[in-house]
């Protein structure tokens, strides 16, 4: 058996079984969504950088979220678009490994950043007088760097554990990108250690931050109910509801994909869910924070007025 093993250098991404015309149609739709993602997140990032009124901890973390969403989409969608346009399904082992590392990294960093943002809202609403002291720029920088470092380190551990396994065929990954659970199924060796670490990673990255957010928002809700003025309650609810929309969508899909036990009958449904997650989640943050946030809309109008007066 050992002498007959042929070590593979590339994978075949099975994706969805579609005609060439349908693949070209999807290429056009996905290209528009990807372009809109870059423009929308770029706009949020630009507004936060240009407008001094948005230089606060909340928008500092939102700018990180915009960078993460651009990076996450750029780590997997260009390869998907290339495959749809050229009607090819292959990806090299190195590119596949890099795609897994970047996808896991940015996904983990986003989870931790959303947890930090919920803590920021908790301090702003429950301890408004001490907000500037607690959430000073040094603390914000440390929290941001810790989120990035933890997210990348956890992803790197997962990929290192995957690389210790032999891959000797078949080459076909039943996915449209190199998703780690799908790639693990092609390994020749025992993968129980990898699955154990993936589950532990999911507990730390998904369940941990989600628990922090639930506690934070329970305290926030209690504090909001104590606010006497109707205007104050509406402002607090508006700020927190935007964040809750993002949290609910992001963690809901992520927990279904990574925490629910895998089986062959769910593979097609999970591929569709992951595609939806990859395409629309990076668009959610700029849509929610621009449409529902009065300060961002006001900053956008100020930038437009400056351009008209120039």
HELIX and SHEET records of a PDB file:
HELIX    1   1 UNK A    2  UNK A    4  5                                   3    
HELIX    2   2 UNK A   20  UNK A   50  1                                  31    
HELIX    3   3 UNK A   52  UNK A   54  5                                   3    
HELIX    4   4 UNK A   57  UNK A   86  1                                  30    
HELIX    5   5 UNK A   93  UNK A  126  1                                  34    
HELIX    6   6 UNK A  128  UNK A  130  5                                   3    
HELIX    7   7 UNK A  131  UNK A  134  1                                   4    
HELIX    8   8 UNK A  137  UNK A  163  1                                  27    
HELIX    9   9 UNK A  180  UNK A  184  1                                   5    
HELIX   10  10 UNK A  192  UNK A  202  1                                  11    
HELIX   11  11 UNK A  203  UNK A  208  3                                   6    
HELIX   12  12 UNK A  209  UNK A  226  1                                  18    
HELIX   13  13 UNK A  230  UNK A  258  1                                  29    
HELIX   14  14 UNK A  264  UNK A  266  5                                   3    
HELIX   15  15 UNK A  267  UNK A  291  1                                  25    
HELIX   16  16 UNK A  294  UNK A  309  1                                  16    
SHEET    1   A 3 UNK A  90  UNK A  92  0                                        
SHEET    2   A 3 UNK A  10  UNK A  13 -1                                        
SHEET    3   A 3 UNK A 172  UNK A 173  1                                        
END                                                                             
